[in-house]
Amino acid sequence: MDIIAGDIGGTKSWLLWAKVVDGVVSVCFEHVYASADFVSADSLMQQFVSDARQSASPAVVCLALPGPVQDGVIRLTNLDWTLERMALQAALKTPHLLFINDFQAAARGVATLTASDYVMLNPAEPLAGATRVITGAGTGLGLAWMQAKTKGRYHAFATEGGHIDFSPANPQQQRLLSFMRETFAHVSWERVLSGPGVNQVYRFCLQDMTGEIPPALGARNGAEVNAAALAGDPVAHAAMELFVDIYANWVGNLALLYQPRGGLYLGGGISARIQPWLQTPRFLQACCDKGRMSGLVQQTPIYLITNTRLGLQGALAAALDTTMICDEEATI
Ligand SMILES: Nc1ncnc2c1ncn2[C@@H]1O[C@H](COP(=O)(O)OP(=O)(O)OP(=O)(O)O)[C@@H](O)[C@H]1O
């Protein structure tokens, strides 16, 4: 049986073709594409099928998508693509086309992780059967939560929590909010906690610290700001500290909102790339800075996922779930 799984992102799309024989899964082709190179998901999938050079049609295709997944036509949030289920299913010649939210896939992927795939940021003891949460900054800011069901497995629920209104926690963050309101009518957490958000925070710091008129959008992307900070640029350093403080505020808020004593996981493309910043005492202090509820946050096990294939593994596991091939967790 042939399966296609994909983790579609605003920056990159990661796809694989797997074969399942007697319950054993083997990946025969895998590739990462730059999403901006394609005008549509259809053209990306066409390229992938051509590159994979497989003769059989896939029995299941599961695509993890960055945006609200609804029936019929799906519009992605940070990518100008619209997916039409019927058309794509016909083009891929598959009887089963499954669309899931990208963080729902990441949540499904958590069960496939091994100890070398994450590091602990807050070493609290996880409670078996308790709620879990996964969030992460990348091109956007994803969030899903998980509720235990039978046999130690979890149901994963997608949210659009990244689009909740950003709430500043101190005067500096209030100034950031005012700065961002000059550009965006609605300033969500995602506008701050994402690759484009790092750029916004850097521009704000430049203006706040030096009074300089910040350069136009696109002047420095997340990776460049991070690299400049590590090279000793004081404005970039302040920007990364502010970004990490706000990431911590967000994580602390989720600890209170969901009380995920089973684990609060950080994924997305940015988290693993800023690991040293997340492992400073400053990050954990800011997470737990919740007044009378600080102790509750301290009880939350917080993990940084370093395995960048999480979403792809989750999409494959979700595809396998639908075929009932594996009753146990699929590990690839
Ligand atoms: N070292 C870094 N520090 C901060 N930001 C970074 C770094 N490297 C890349 N980025 C930013 O991360 C973003 C890409 O994230 P990611 O790898 O999660 O892409 P994606 O999977 O396509 O995103 P999404 O799933 O959120 O649509 C880009 O906006 C980029 O600027």
The ligand as a MOL file (V3000), in Angstrom:
LIG
                    3D

  0  0  0     0  0            999 V3000
M  V30 BEGIN CTAB
M  V30 COUNTS 31 33 0 0 0
M  V30 BEGIN ATOM
M  V30 1 N 17.5750 31.0250 13.2240 0
M  V30 2 C 16.3560 31.5670 13.1350 0
M  V30 3 N 15.9080 32.4170 14.0930 0
M  V30 4 C 14.6800 32.9660 14.0010 0
M  V30 5 N 13.8350 32.7380 12.9720 0
M  V30 6 C 14.2310 31.9170 11.9990 0
M  V30 7 C 15.5020 31.2740 12.0300 0
M  V30 8 N 15.6210 30.5160 10.9130 0
M  V30 9 C 14.4620 30.6520 10.2280 0
M  V30 10 N 13.6360 31.5190 10.8680 0
M  V30 11 C 12.2950 31.9050 10.4360 0
M  V30 12 O 11.4560 30.7690 10.5170 0
M  V30 13 C 10.4400 30.8390 9.5100 0
M  V30 14 C 10.3270 29.4680 8.8560 0
M  V30 15 O 9.8040 28.5950 9.8120 0
M  V30 16 P 9.4680 27.0640 9.4830 0
M  V30 17 O 10.7510 26.3410 9.2120 0
M  V30 18 O 8.5960 26.5600 10.6060 0
M  V30 19 O 8.6870 27.1410 8.1470 0
M  V30 20 P 7.2960 26.4990 7.7640 0
M  V30 21 O 7.2490 25.0630 8.2720 0
M  V30 22 O 7.1420 26.6850 6.3130 0
M  V30 23 O 6.3190 27.4060 8.6240 0
M  V30 24 P 4.7560 27.2270 9.0170 0
M  V30 25 O 4.5270 25.7550 9.2330 0
M  V30 26 O 4.6180 28.0690 10.2920 0
M  V30 27 O 3.9680 27.7890 7.8690 0
M  V30 28 C 10.8350 31.9210 8.5490 0
M  V30 29 O 9.9610 33.0280 8.7290 0
M  V30 30 C 12.2570 32.3030 8.9750 0
M  V30 31 O 12.4980 33.6950 8.8420 0
M  V30 END ATOM
M  V30 BEGIN BOND
M  V30 1 1 1 2
M  V30 2 1 2 3
M  V30 3 2 2 7
M  V30 4 2 3 4
M  V30 5 1 4 5
M  V30 6 2 5 6
M  V30 7 1 6 7
M  V30 8 1 6 10
M  V30 9 1 7 8
M  V30 10 2 8 9
M  V30 11 1 9 10
M  V30 12 1 10 11
M  V30 13 1 11 12
M  V30 14 1 11 30
M  V30 15 1 12 13
M  V30 16 1 13 14
M  V30 17 1 13 28
M  V30 18 1 14 15
M  V30 19 1 15 16
M  V30 20 2 16 17
M  V30 21 1 16 18
M  V30 22 1 16 19
M  V30 23 1 19 20
M  V30 24 2 20 21
M  V30 25 1 20 22
M  V30 26 1 20 23
M  V30 27 1 23 24
M  V30 28 2 24 25
M  V30 29 1 24 26
M  V30 30 1 24 27
M  V30 31 1 28 29
M  V30 32 1 28 30
M  V30 33 1 30 31
M  V30 END BOND
M  V30 END CTAB
M  END
